[in-house]
Structure formats: structure tokens, C-alpha cells
Amino acid sequence: MYQISVDTGGTFTDVVVATGDGRVLMSKALTTNERAFDAIAEALEDISDSIGVSTSELIRDSSQLNYGTTRSTNLVVTRNTARTALLTTKGFPDVLLFREGGKPDPFKKMDYGQPYVPRYLTFEVDERMTSTGAVHRPLDEDSVFEALDQCAHAEVEAIAVSLLWSVANPAHERRIAELIESRLPGVPWTLSHEVNPSVREYRRASSAVIDASLKPSMSQFFVDLDEDLREAGFLGSLLISTAYGGGWDANRISQQPIYSIGSGPSMAPVAAIHEAKLESERSLEESTLLVTDMGGTTFDLSLVQGGRVAQTSETWLRGKWVGDITGTRSVDIESIGAGGGSIVWIDAGGLLKVGPQSAGSAPGPACYGRGGTQPTITDAALILGYLDSSNFVSGRLELRADLAEDAFRPIADALGRTVEEAAYGAMLISVDNIVTAIREKTVTNGIDLREVTLVAGGGASGLNVGHIAASLGLTNVLVPKTAGAMSAYGALHSPAKSEFETVAFSSTREEGFSIDSRIVSNLLADSDTFFGGLHPATQKAADQTTEFYAMARYPMQAWELMIELGSENAVRELTASAIEEVFHREHERVFGVREEDSAIEILALGARAISGKPKGDGSRRFPAGDECGDDTRRSKMAYFAKEGWLDVPVYLPQDVTTQSGVDGPAIVLEPTTTIVVYPGQSLRCSDSSNYQLTL
């Protein structure tokens, strides 16, 4: 039996297949925007040839397919979502306009843009709940019908409902859903208390409108993917990666597509943890992993501290404070427009710039020969002699240096430089953008880069990881064997996982304090329902666990922290003092201080349901002919700033021996990525086939 994992990015679709005997095979294809399966099928055909079976046999004999995509993220950022209306409590139509009042720079005029749903598609309904869940003003159904009639007249394609204090009493939101079904059958809707049970009004409303706006497109997208797979003979379990690093079945993610935002990049830290365990003698509890994933469109950055993937509820799209917040929990990923397809340009002041715009997969960089004319980082790397058509998309795409040079010539002329100097300058500008983002993520948060291990993933990561490491002064750099498809590879090691949360305010200093057993029972029921809905291939009772957590804070704090409470038995026996100690430790870990004498306020209780995979020994094998060996294949001309053009040795993976490695300058051609070893650096291959870069 096989397992397949897929990551559909803006430029490439990465596919990884794990065989029953421990082999791991990877391939890429240019992303097909209309039908995701077309790119998957192309990559699977390449992999099936390596295995020695037909593509139909490979698909038919696969027990599970994990799928991640950036499609929903791109739809929101580019505003290509459905025409969506917002129904809200009378008197509160501007919650999306006001956002949360933050400003990234107090001395700079900011463009906050338009609210996610315009005012003319925001409709007020007459009702009001109190914070205790009492009905202050009954729902006026006539006001709802009037709003729905206006929605119909405006040809609305989706509806979000976000009422005040619906998390305390959702009766009015649920009744509005019934009225939508009767008045506008077939129009998808989202209720704020279901998609994001948060006390924060803006975040709940923002989650609701984003989720609703994605439903028409993403629901059909996942239906098409499932149908195409079934028609191809797939009989196994289809799991869609979620924003917080787990997997849902296609039906569930179609009901709440907001959780597919960032689903592909969320898997990179999972892969990094797996690779770090193979390489380091240090416990992950003592390590900090800086996980990077440089693809064709973006450079994604995340952290793993103490073996835990950093998570956040602060995912902003199109800029913090000025954009739109998802409001839902997700892996804490910083994305910047610094991928291989990022466009190189000159601003009005004559300065060289890179990104954030990307050439994508259609037409793609100029060197693809698919109609693109704007210069990109990929074109720069080809001009400099770093890239090779032989290993690009498994040799199925010929890279044309003449087209890359034609694209860069106007840039070079404007700068008064040669084409190769302009290309090298673009590479350095891209690296500078990346280094700035990394420093903001680490140094400004008190992380010492000298103690960090950089795990470099993504198809374009090997082109500049040497520059990045040198600029940051890093001493521990790991380039996984699976770097070219790291997010897809991470999905192989990701369980089916979901979280359920209920608002439940209490204080540890209340008389007779205890965790509400009814809430615990309800969360367990939600967890059991999730397990029961999984495909039989992923249902393994012995591996199913439910862990509880709380969102808590010190009194009068504006924001809360997540604290882990343990299993059902543990949470039912927790005392106030035990919860306080857990929170004190977590607050000290995050902020460096603790208030021993302070009570703890609990805002919400949650449960995390995990259906894990069978635990293997971590061993894996790569295709024959792609393991470490020892002889140099050939050389090529490559350009470096100080040295100019050099005749540089080119190695295949089997040439990089575990004993001696290779010294820079050198180029290593992996099947799904290219690693540039810059002058003064060296690369060696570990026993697990990963690469370790030394400066």
C-alpha cells in the first residue's frame, strides 16, 4: 500500500509518495489552477515510473492522500471570493470597518483599505443578547426577511451571520440560519459562533465573513478533487490539511473552508520536527528550530520551540491591523513575497526591488518559455549558472537562459550593470528581505540565533540558504533530503486532528471553583463525532486521543494564553491551584514574568482530538541511484560576486559522501531542488541522507 501527500502552491504542486517498504519518492508539476488533480496526476505519473507500476495502480493501491493548498489564501488576498453579505445586530454595522483599532506605525499614515464586506452588503437585524446569554431583545424575524430580500436583490452568493454575544446564546443565529434555508435555499451561510466561538466581536465577524466567502469556490474545489480522485480509482481516505497542522476529511473542510487558509505551509514545521529528530542528539525540548519554506511564490517562516510548533490566532491577510484577520487558530507562519517566482523591478527612485508580486505558474518566470516576460529570482538563478534543466520539474521543463537574459537586460541597463551583476544583485535583495523577516521573528522576540537550527525547505531554498545563513551568522543549518517538497512531506507525518472550543468564563478565586463537567462532556462528544466521521483507513482506536486546554489570562489582561490541561481524567480532577501553577509557568515561558499571587481567569475551554498514525522507527529509503556515493559528475560556469565566473563542480546526491562532503563553490542537483554551496562553505550528507551546511 502507498500513502500520498500533496501541497498545491501558487507555482508548483509538490507530491510525495511513501511505499510500504519505506521508500520515499517526490516529484513536482506546475500548478493547474482550474483542476488541481491535473498537476497531481502529472507528478504521480513521474513517480509511478520510478516505482515500476502504472499511475492507476499507484492511485488505486493508496490508502490515504493528504492534501494541502494555498488556494483559499490566494482567493482572500486577491479578493476573488464570493459576493458575501453580513447580517449583524442592529446598531453594529461597522465592526469590520473599525477592525481592532491597531496601527503598525503610529507616525505613518496607513491605508486600511475597505472592509471585507462593504457597507451596502451589511444588513442589521433587530435583536440583542446579553453577555450572560439572556434575551434582551427578541429576534424580529421581519427584519431578517427584509435583509434576506435585499441579499437576493443584490445577488449575494454567500451569507455570514455574526450577532452580539452569540457565543453566550446562539439561538438567534441558529434561527436566522433556518430562515436563510427557507428564503434563499442553496445560498451557503456561516454562523460566527460555530466557525470561531470567540468573545471578541471583530474576530468572530471576520472569521464568519471570510469563511462564508470561501464556501462556493472551495466547496466545489474539494468536490472536484474528490471526484477526480475517485474517477482515477482512489478508494482510500482523503484528508485536507488544516491551518493548525492537522487533517480533516473533505466534507468537513468544505463546511468550514477558512481552516484551509495556510494549510500547505502549516505542514512544513511537522516535517522539520521529523527531520530534526533524525539528525540531532539534542532533545527537541532543548532546541529551537527556525523553519523556512521557499517556494515559487512566497517565503514562509515558522518556529518550533521546545518541540512545540508555535501557533497563533493573529493570522492577518494583507497586513496586520490594515488587512483582515482570520481569527482562527493556526500555525504561526510569516509569509513574504520572496519566492523563486518573485518579480524583480525598479522603483520610481531607481532602486532595485524584489516582490511581493509573483509570476506564478502561468505564465511563470521568463525562462519557462510560457509567455512570461518579467524577470524573477528563478531567471536570476539561471543566468548565474545555478539552475539546470536536468532536475527542474524532473527534467520535464526546459529552462531557457536566453529568455531570462532578455528579461533582465532592461534591469541591467537601468542600473548600469551587466546582466549577471543585476541578477546577483536581485538575489542579494531577496536574501535581505528574508533576513529582515527572520530577525523580526527571532531576535525581536528574544531568540538567540546562535542557538537556533535553521531547517531550510522549499524548492527554491537551496539557491540562497548559504547567503541567508552567512548574513545571520548561523552555525546549524539543515537542508532536508525532502526540502524540495517539505510541506507535502510533513503531511505524511501529520495526524487527523481537530479542535473544539466553548466560551466559559470563570476565575480560580471563585468560591467552589471547578471545571464545568458538562462542558467537558460536550467537548468529548464533539471529539467522538469527529473520530466517527473519519474514513476507516484513518480510524485507529488505539491511536485516538483527546487532550483539553484552556484560554486563560491574569485579571485585566487584554489577551489570553493557551494552557494545556491534559486528558479527560486529569481535567476533571484539576484544582484551582493546579491551574494557576500551569498558567504561571506558561506566562513566564512566553513573557519572562509570573504573578504568583494573582488569580487566573478562564475565558474558554477546548478539546483537541487527534487520530494518530502508527508509530514507525523513522527509517526511510530514497530511490536507488539517489543515495550518497562518491564521484564528481561534471562542472559548469557559475557566477559569484567576488570571484566572478568560475568553473564549478556539479554533484549528484550520490556524490556527496558522508565522510568528506563537498567544499564550495559547488552545486548539488537534487531531484526536486538545487543546493548552491557558496565559496567558503561546505556541505556534507548525514546518515539519514539529509544535508548539513557549514560556514
C-alpha positions in Angstrom: 0.0 0.0 0.0 1.1 3.6 -0.6 0.5 6.9 1.0 0.3 10.1 -1.0 0.7 13.7 0.2 0.3 16.8 -1.9 1.0 20.5 -1.5 -0.5 22.8 -4.1 1.3 26.1 -4.1 0.9 29.2 -6.3 3.6 28.0 -8.7 4.3 24.3 -8.1 2.3 21.3 -6.9 4.6 19.0 -4.8 3.8 15.3 -4.5 5.3 12.8 -2.1 4.6 9.0 -2.1 5.6 6.7 0.7 5.7 3.0 -0.1 5.0 0.1 2.3 8.7 -0.9 2.3 9.9 2.6 3.5 10.8 4.2 0.2 10.0 7.9 -0.3 9.6 9.4 -3.7 9.0 13.0 -4.7 8.0 14.9 -7.8 6.7 18.3 -8.9 4.4 19.7 -11.5 3.4 23.2 -12.4 0.1 24.0 -10.6 -3.0 23.8 -12.6 -5.4 26.3 -11.2 -8.7 25.1 -12.8 -8.3 21.4 -11.8 -5.9 20.5 -9.0 -5.8 16.9 -10.0 -4.2 17.5 -13.4 -1.0 18.6 -11.7 -1.2 15.8 -9.2 -1.6 13.2 -11.9 1.4 14.6 -13.8 3.6 14.2 -10.8 2.2 10.8 -9.9 3.0 9.6 -13.4 6.6 10.6 -12.9 6.7 8.8 -9.5 4.9 5.6 -10.8 7.5 5.2 -13.4 10.2 5.2 -10.7 8.3 2.6 -8.7 7.6 0.4 -11.7 3.8 0.5 -11.6 1.1 2.3 -13.6 -0.3 5.6 -12.3 -3.7 4.0 -12.0 -2.3 1.2 -9.9 -0.5 3.7 -7.6 -3.7 5.6 -7.1 -5.8 2.5 -6.6 -3.4 1.0 -4.0 -3.0 4.2 -1.9 -4.7 4.0 1.5 -4.6 7.8 2.2 -4.0 11.1 0.4 -3.1 14.2 2.5 -3.8 17.4 0.6 -2.7 21.0 1.4 -3.2 24.1 -0.7 -2.7 27.9 -0.7 -5.7 28.3 -3.0 -8.0 29.7 -0.2 -5.3 32.1 1.0 -4.8 33.4 -2.5 -8.6 33.8 -3.0 -8.9 36.0 0.1 -5.8 38.1 -0.6 -6.8 38.8 -4.2 -10.5 39.3 -3.3 -11.6 36.6 -5.8 -14.1 35.2 -3.3 -17.9 35.0 -3.5 -20.1 38.1 -3.2 -20.9 37.9 0.5 -23.4 39.7 2.8 -23.1 40.2 6.6 -26.1 40.1 8.9 -25.3 41.7 12.3 -27.1 43.1 15.3 -28.9 46.4 14.8 -26.6 49.3 15.7 -23.3 47.5 14.9 -22.8 47.6 11.1 -19.2 48.9 11.2 -17.5 46.2 13.1 -15.5 45.1 10.0 -14.6 48.7 9.2 -13.3 49.5 12.7 -11.3 46.2 13.0 -9.4 46.4 16.3 -8.0 49.9 16.1 -4.4 48.9 15.8 -1.8 50.8 13.9 1.6 49.3 12.9 3.3 52.7 12.8 1.8 55.5 14.9 3.7 58.2 12.9 2.7 57.0 9.4 -0.5 57.4 7.5 -1.8 53.9 6.8 -4.1 52.7 4.0 -6.6 50.5 5.8 -8.5 49.7 2.7 -12.1 48.6 2.5 -13.8 46.3 5.0 -14.0 42.7 3.8 -17.8 43.1 3.3 -18.8 46.5 2.0 -21.4 48.6 3.9 -24.0 48.2 1.2 -23.9 44.4 1.8 -24.1 44.7 5.6 -27.6 44.3 6.9 -28.8 45.0 10.5 -31.3 42.7 12.2 -33.3 43.7 15.2 -32.2 41.5 18.2 -30.0 41.6 21.2 -28.4 39.0 23.6 -26.6 39.9 26.8 -23.2 38.6 27.9 -24.9 36.2 30.2 -27.0 34.7 27.3 -30.2 36.3 28.3 -32.5 37.6 25.6 -32.5 41.4 25.9 -34.5 42.0 22.7 -36.2 39.1 20.9 -35.3 38.4 17.2 -37.5 40.4 14.9 -38.0 37.9 12.0 -39.5 40.5 9.7 -36.1 42.4 9.9 -34.4 39.2 8.9 -36.7 38.6 5.9 -36.2 42.2 4.8 -32.4 41.7 4.9 -32.6 38.4 3.0 -34.8 40.0 0.3 -32.1 42.7 -0.1 -29.5 40.0 -0.3 -31.5 38.3 -3.1 -31.8 41.6 -4.9 -28.0 42.2 -4.6 -27.4 38.7 -6.0 -25.4 37.7 -2.9 -23.6 34.3 -3.2 -23.0 33.7 0.5 -24.1 35.0 3.8 -22.3 35.4 7.2 -24.2 35.9 10.4 -22.4 37.5 13.4 -24.6 38.7 16.3 -23.5 40.2 19.6 -22.9 37.6 22.3 -24.0 34.7 20.1 -21.2 32.7 21.9 -23.2 33.1 25.1 -26.5 32.1 23.5 -26.6 31.1 19.8 -30.4 30.8 19.5 -30.8 33.9 17.3 -28.0 32.9 14.9 -29.4 29.4 14.6 -32.9 30.8 13.8 -31.5 33.1 11.1 -29.9 30.0 9.5 -33.3 28.4 9.3 -34.8 31.5 7.8 -32.0 31.6 5.2 -32.7 28.0 4.2 -36.3 28.7 3.7 -36.0 32.1 2.0 -32.8 31.6 0.0 -32.3 27.9 -0.5 -28.9 26.9 -1.9 -27.1 30.0 -0.7 -24.3 28.9 1.7 -24.1 30.6 5.1 -21.8 30.7 8.1 -22.7 31.3 11.8 -20.0 33.1 13.8 -20.4 31.1 16.9 -19.8 27.9 15.0 -16.7 28.9 13.0 -15.0 30.9 15.8 -16.5 30.8 19.3 -14.6 33.8 20.5 -15.8 36.6 22.8 -14.0 39.1 20.5 -16.6 40.7 18.2 -14.4 41.7 15.3 -12.5 38.5 15.1 -15.7 36.4 15.2 -17.3 38.6 12.5 -14.1 38.5 10.4 -13.9 34.7 10.6 -17.6 34.4 9.6 -17.4 36.6 6.5 -14.1 35.0 5.3 -15.5 31.5 5.8 -18.7 32.3 4.0 -17.0 34.0 1.1 -14.9 30.9 0.5 -17.7 28.3 0.6 -18.9 28.5 -3.0 -15.4 28.2 -4.6 -13.6 26.0 -2.1 -16.5 23.6 -1.6 -16.6 23.0 -5.3 -12.8 22.8 -5.4 -12.7 20.0 -2.9 -15.7 18.2 -4.5 -13.9 18.3 -7.9 -10.7 17.0 -6.3 -12.6 14.1 -4.6 -14.5 13.3 -7.7 -11.3 13.3 -9.9 -9.5 11.0 -7.4 -12.4 8.6 -7.2 -12.7 8.5 -11.0 -9.0 7.7 -11.2 -9.6 4.7 -8.9 -8.7 6.1 -5.5 -10.5 4.2 -2.7 -8.7 5.5 0.4 -9.1 8.4 2.8 -8.7 12.0 1.6 -7.5 14.3 4.4 -7.3 18.0 3.8 -4.6 19.8 5.8 -5.8 22.5 8.2 -4.3 25.8 9.2 -3.3 24.4 12.7 -1.4 21.4 11.4 -3.9 18.6 11.3 -6.1 17.0 8.8 -9.9 17.0 8.2 -12.0 15.0 5.7 -13.1 16.8 2.6 -16.7 17.2 3.7 -15.8 18.9 7.0 -13.3 21.3 5.4 -15.9 22.2 2.8 -18.2 23.2 5.7 -15.6 25.5 7.2 -13.1 26.3 4.4 -11.5 29.1 6.5 -9.4 26.4 8.1 -7.8 25.6 4.8 -6.1 29.0 4.7 -2.4 28.3 5.0 -3.0 24.6 5.1 0.0 23.8 2.9 2.7 25.8 4.7 1.4 24.5 8.1 2.9 21.2 7.3 6.5 22.4 7.0 7.1 22.5 10.8 5.8 19.0 11.1 8.4 17.9 8.5 11.1 19.9 10.3 10.4 18.2 13.6 10.7 14.8 12.0 14.0 15.6 10.3 15.5 17.2 13.4 14.8 14.1 15.4 16.8 12.1 12.8 19.7 14.4 12.9 20.2 15.9 16.4 21.3 14.2 19.6 19.7 17.0 21.5 16.2 16.7 22.7 13.7 18.8 20.8 12.7 20.1 24.3 16.1 21.9 24.3 16.1 23.1 20.7 14.7 25.9 18.7 14.0 25.2 15.0 13.8 28.1 12.5 11.7 26.5 9.7 11.8 28.1 6.3 9.9 27.1 3.2 10.8 29.0 0.0 8.6 28.1 -2.9 7.8 29.7 -6.2 5.5 32.4 -4.7 6.4 33.0 -1.1 9.0 32.5 1.6 7.3 31.1 4.7 8.8 31.2 8.2 7.8 29.5 11.4 9.3 28.4 14.7 9.4 25.2 16.7 10.3 25.8 20.4 10.6 23.0 23.0 9.2 20.5 20.4 6.0 22.6 20.0 5.0 24.3 16.8 4.3 27.9 17.5 0.6 28.7 17.0 -1.4 32.0 16.9 -4.8 33.5 16.5 -3.2 36.5 14.9 -3.2 35.5 11.2 -3.7 38.6 9.2 -4.1 38.6 5.5 -2.9 41.7 3.5 -1.1 43.2 6.6 -1.6 43.3 10.4 -4.2 45.8 11.5 -4.8 47.1 8.0 -5.9 43.8 6.4 -8.3 41.1 7.5 -7.8 38.6 10.4 -8.9 35.0 10.1 -9.4 35.0 13.9 -8.9 31.2 14.0 -6.0 29.3 15.5 -3.3 28.4 13.0 0.4 27.6 12.8 2.2 30.9 13.3 3.6 31.5 9.8 5.2 34.7 8.5 4.9 34.9 4.7 6.7 37.4 2.5 6.8 37.7 -1.3 10.3 36.3 -1.8 9.8 33.1 -3.7 11.5 31.8 -6.8 8.9 33.5 -8.9 9.1 36.9 -7.2 9.3 39.6 -9.8 12.4 41.9 -9.9 11.7 45.5 -10.7 13.0 49.1 -10.2 11.0 51.6 -8.3 10.5 55.3 -9.1 13.6 56.2 -7.3 15.8 53.9 -9.3 16.2 51.3 -6.6 16.2 47.5 -7.2 13.2 45.7 -5.7 12.1 42.1 -5.4 8.5 41.0 -5.0 6.0 40.8 -3.5 4.4 40.2 -6.9 4.9 36.8 -8.3 4.9 35.4 -11.9 3.1 32.3 -10.5 2.8 29.2 -12.7 1.0 30.9 -15.6 2.9 32.4 -17.3 5.6 31.9 -14.8 9.2 33.2 -14.9 10.5 34.2 -18.4 12.9 31.2 -18.6 9.9 28.8 -18.5 9.1 29.9 -22.1 5.4 30.1 -21.4 4.9 33.7 -22.2 6.3 35.4 -19.1 8.5 38.5 -19.8 9.1 39.9 -16.3 12.4 39.0 -14.6 12.2 36.8 -11.5 14.6 35.2 -8.9 14.4 31.9 -10.9 15.6 33.8 -14.0 18.4 35.3 -11.9 19.5 31.9 -10.7 19.5 30.5 -14.2 21.6 33.5 -15.5 24.1 32.9 -12.7 24.5 29.3 -13.7 22.9 27.8 -10.6 19.9 26.1 -12.1 19.9 23.2 -14.5 17.0 21.9 -16.7 18.0 18.3 -16.0 16.5 18.3 -12.5 13.9 21.0 -12.9 10.4 19.5 -12.6 12.1 16.1 -13.1 13.6 17.4 -16.4 10.1 17.9 -17.9 10.6 21.7 -18.3 13.4 23.2 -20.3 14.8 26.4 -18.9 15.8 29.0 -21.4 18.7 31.2 -20.4 18.2 33.4 -23.4 14.7 34.4 -22.3 15.9 35.0 -18.8 18.7 37.3 -20.1 16.2 39.2 -22.3 14.0 39.8 -19.2 16.9 41.0 -17.1 18.5 43.3 -19.7 16.3 46.3 -19.1 17.0 46.0 -15.3 20.8 45.8 -16.0 20.7 48.8 -18.4 18.7 50.9 -15.8 21.3 50.1 -13.2 24.3 50.5 -15.5 25.4 46.9 -14.7 26.0 43.7 -16.6 23.1 41.2 -16.7 24.9 38.8 -14.3 25.6 41.7 -11.9 21.9 42.7 -12.0 20.9 39.1 -11.4 23.3 38.7 -8.5 22.0 41.9 -7.0 18.4 40.7 -7.2 19.4 37.5 -5.3 21.0 39.7 -2.6 17.9 41.9 -2.3 15.7 38.8 -2.0 18.0 37.5 0.8 18.0 40.9 2.6 14.1 40.8 2.6 14.3 37.3 4.0 16.9 38.1 6.7 14.9 41.1 7.8 11.8 38.9 8.3 13.8 36.3 10.2 15.3 38.8 12.6 11.9 40.3 13.3 10.6 36.8 14.0 13.5 35.8 16.3 15.8 38.5 17.6 13.0 40.9 18.4 11.3 38.1 20.4 14.4 37.3 22.4 15.6 34.3 20.4 19.4 33.9 20.1 20.2 33.0 16.5 23.4 31.3 17.7 21.3 28.6 19.4 18.9 28.1 16.5 18.9 25.3 13.9 17.8 26.6 10.5 15.8 23.9 8.6 15.7 25.1 5.0 12.8 23.7 3.0 11.1 24.6 -0.3 12.0 24.0 -3.9 14.0 27.3 -4.1 15.5 27.1 -0.6 18.9 25.7 -1.7 19.6 28.6 -4.0 20.2 31.1 -1.3 20.3 29.3 2.1 24.0 29.8 2.1 23.6 33.6 1.8 20.9 33.6 4.5 23.0 31.6 6.9 26.0 33.8 6.4 24.0 37.0 6.8 22.5 35.8 10.1 25.7 34.2 11.4 24.0 30.8 11.8 26.1 27.7 12.7 23.5 25.0 12.4 21.9 24.6 9.0 19.9 21.6 7.9 18.7 21.1 4.4 16.5 18.0 4.5 16.6 15.5 1.7 12.9 16.2 1.3 13.4 20.0 1.2 12.0 20.4 -2.3 8.6 19.1 -1.1 8.8 19.7 2.6 5.2 20.8 3.2 4.0 17.8 1.3 6.4 15.5 3.2 5.2 16.9 6.5 1.7 15.9 5.7 2.8 12.3 5.7 3.6 12.6 9.4 0.5 14.7 10.3 -2.4 13.0 12.1 -6.1 13.7 11.6 -6.7 16.4 14.1 -9.4 18.9 15.1 -10.1 21.3 17.9 -13.4 22.3 19.6 -13.8 25.3 21.9 -16.6 26.7 24.2 -16.7 30.1 25.8 -16.8 29.5 29.6 -15.8 32.4 31.8 -14.6 31.6 35.3 -12.0 32.6 37.9 -9.8 30.4 40.0 -10.7 32.5 43.0 -14.4 31.9 42.8 -15.9 30.1 45.7 -16.2 26.4 44.9 -14.3 26.7 41.6 -14.2 23.6 39.4 -14.0 22.8 35.7 -17.6 22.5 34.4 -18.2 18.8 33.8 -21.0 19.5 31.3 -18.6 21.4 29.1 -16.1 18.6 29.3 -18.7 16.1 28.3 -19.9 18.2 25.4 -16.4 18.6 24.1 -15.8 14.9 24.4 -19.0 14.3 22.4 -17.7 16.7 19.7 -14.4 14.8 19.7 -16.2 11.4 19.3 -18.2 12.8 16.5 -15.0 13.8 14.7 -13.5 10.4 15.2 -16.6 8.7 13.9 -16.6 10.7 10.7 -13.2 9.7 9.7 -12.6 7.3 6.9 -12.0 3.7 8.1 -8.4 3.9 6.8 -7.6 6.6 9.4 -9.6 5.2 12.2 -7.3 3.5 14.6 -8.9 3.5 18.0 -5.6 2.8 19.9 -4.1 6.0 18.5 -7.1 8.3 19.2 -6.6 10.7 22.0 -8.4 13.8 23.3 -6.5 16.4 25.2 -8.0 19.5 26.9 -6.8 23.1 27.0 -8.0 26.5 28.3 -7.7 30.0 27.1 -6.7 32.0 30.2 -5.2 35.3 31.5 -4.4 37.3 34.5 -7.2 39.7 35.6 -7.4 42.8 33.5 -5.1 41.5 30.8 -6.2 42.3 27.2 -5.1 38.9 25.7 -5.1 35.3 26.8 -2.7 32.4 26.6 -3.4 28.8 25.8 -2.5 26.3 28.6 -2.6 22.6 28.3 -4.8 20.7 30.9 -4.3 17.1 29.9 -6.6 14.2 29.4 -10.3 13.8 30.5 -9.4 12.3 33.8 -6.8 14.9 34.5 -9.0 17.9 33.6 -11.9 16.6 35.8 -9.6 16.5 38.8 -7.9 19.8 38.3 -7.9 22.2 41.3 -7.7 26.0 41.2 -4.1 26.0 42.5 -3.0 23.4 39.8 -4.4 25.6 37.0 -2.8 28.7 38.5 0.6 26.9 38.5 0.2 25.8 34.9 -0.6 29.3 33.8 2.2 30.9 35.8 4.7 28.6 34.1 3.4 29.3 30.6 3.2 33.1 31.2 6.8 33.0 32.5 7.9 31.0 29.4 6.3 33.4 27.0 6.8 36.8 28.8 9.5 36.1 31.3 7.4 37.1 34.4 4.9 35.4 36.6 2.4 36.9 39.2 2.4 34.3 41.9 -0.4 35.8 44.0 -2.8 36.5 41.1 -6.0 34.7 40.2 -6.4 33.2 36.8 -9.4 34.0 34.5 -10.5 31.3 32.1 -12.3 32.5 29.0 -12.8 29.3 27.2 -12.3 25.5 27.4 -11.3 23.4 24.4 -10.5 19.9 23.3 -8.0 18.7 20.8 -8.9 15.4 19.1 -6.1 13.5 17.4 -6.3 10.3 15.4 -2.6 9.5 15.1 -0.7 7.4 12.7 1.1 4.1 13.6 4.5 4.9 15.0 7.3 3.7 12.9 11.0 3.6 13.5 11.6 6.7 11.5 13.5 4.9 8.8 13.1 5.8 5.1 14.8 5.0 1.9 15.2 7.0 -1.3 15.2 5.7 -4.8 18.2 3.7 -6.0 20.8 5.9 -7.7 19.8 8.8 -5.4 21.9 7.9 -2.4 25.2 9.1 -1.2 28.2 7.9 -3.3 31.5 9.4 -4.3 32.4 10.7 -7.7 32.1 14.1 -9.3 29.9 14.1 -12.4 30.8 17.3 -14.3 31.2 21.1 -13.9 29.6 24.3 -15.2 30.2 28.0 -15.2 28.6 29.9 -12.3 28.9 33.5 -11.1 29.8 34.8 -7.7 30.1 38.4 -6.7 33.8 38.5 -5.5 35.1 35.7 -7.7 33.2 36.4 -10.9 32.7 33.5 -13.3 34.1 30.2 -12.0 34.2 26.6 -13.3 32.2 25.0 -10.6 31.8 21.2 -9.9 28.3 19.9 -10.2 27.4 16.9 -7.9 24.5 14.5 -7.8 23.3 13.3 -4.4 25.3 10.1 -4.6 28.5 12.2 -5.0 28.2 13.9 -1.6 29.7 11.3 0.7 29.0 11.1 4.4 32.7 11.1 5.1 34.1 14.2 3.4 31.2 16.1 1.8 31.9 18.8 -0.8 33.5 22.3 -0.5 32.2 25.4 -2.1 31.9 26.7 -4.6 29.8 23.8 -5.8 26.3 22.9 -7.0 24.3 19.8 -5.9 21.4 18.7 -8.1 18.7 17.1 -6.0 15.6 15.7 -7.9 13.4 18.5 -6.5 15.8 21.3 -5.6 19.2 22.7 -6.3 21.7 23.4 -3.5 24.3 26.1 -4.1 27.4 25.8 -1.8 29.0 29.2 -1.9 32.7 29.9 -1.6 33.9 29.3 1.9 31.1 26.9 2.8 30.9 23.1 2.8 28.2 20.5 2.6 28.0 17.0 3.9 25.5 14.3 3.8 24.3 12.7 7.0 23.4 9.0 7.7 19.8 9.9 7.1 20.6 11.4 3.7 19.9 15.0 4.9 22.4 17.8 4.2 24.3 19.8 6.8 25.7 23.1 5.7 28.8 24.5 7.4 30.0 28.1 7.0 
